[in-house]
Amino acid sequence: MFLDWLFTPASHQYEARRVELLNKIDKSNNLYAFLSVPMPALNSELSSVEIVSVDFETTGLDAVKDKLLSIGCVNMAQGQIQLGSCFHEIIAIEQPLSADNVAIHTITDNETQNGKSLKQVFDAFLMKIAGKVLLVHFNQIEREFIKQACIELYGVAPVIPMIDTLCLAKKEFARQDFPFDPQDLTLENLRKRAQLPFYQQHHALSDAIATAELYLTMIKPKCAANMQLKDVLI
């Protein structure tokens, strides 16, 4: 489905922003340890970059009003998914969940009541992704919820490099002049198109693994060896 191609390089200032924030915050701030790890250079060979595939489950799409329910992620390196690195945590929230919301992600009130605090989960999550690039499907969710959580917990929000499989698909469809419907860009339908198996949807870890597998069908090893990180960042 996906052939060799490059994105038009964009100007990203992730490392400069990291250093700027690191020099502004106190060492007692738990974000300091995360910011102390350099980000990969934008001209790094894509195949050499460490990636973490990430998915969030939330009570809604508004990062200010809604709550994070769970985080799932798995590391990727040298074109392989490292299943031994899987991370999945449910976050405690005070508000009861709506029946419609539970029907989507199947996380129950009992699970959220027994979950870990947002701070506990985010402290661990940030150290897991420190110095790595995030892989997501539909980056607005992860980007906005990370920003909101960091502002709430640490007072500032870092800028985190991301690769988005939805954006990769849109670029490839445009390159092929292939007419598509928004539904064609869902994780499930892109996986079908790539002839990948069906996985449980709306489970953070399962979706993170599903996104990682989809990415590997899009960026073959021979492509990654000829690409730089800046070619695929959003």
ABEGO torsion letter per residue (X at the ends): XBBBBBBBBBBBAAAAAAAAAAAABBAABAAAAAAABBBBBAABBAAABBBBBBBBBBAEABAAABBBABBBBBBBBGGBBBAAABBBBBBBBABBBBAAAAAAAGBBAAAAAABBBAAAAAAAAAAAABGBBBBBBGAAAAAAAAAAAAAAAAGBBBBBBBBBAAAAAAAAAAAAGBBBBAAAABAAAAAAAAGBBBBBBGBAAAAAAAAAAAAAAABBAAAAAABBAAAABX
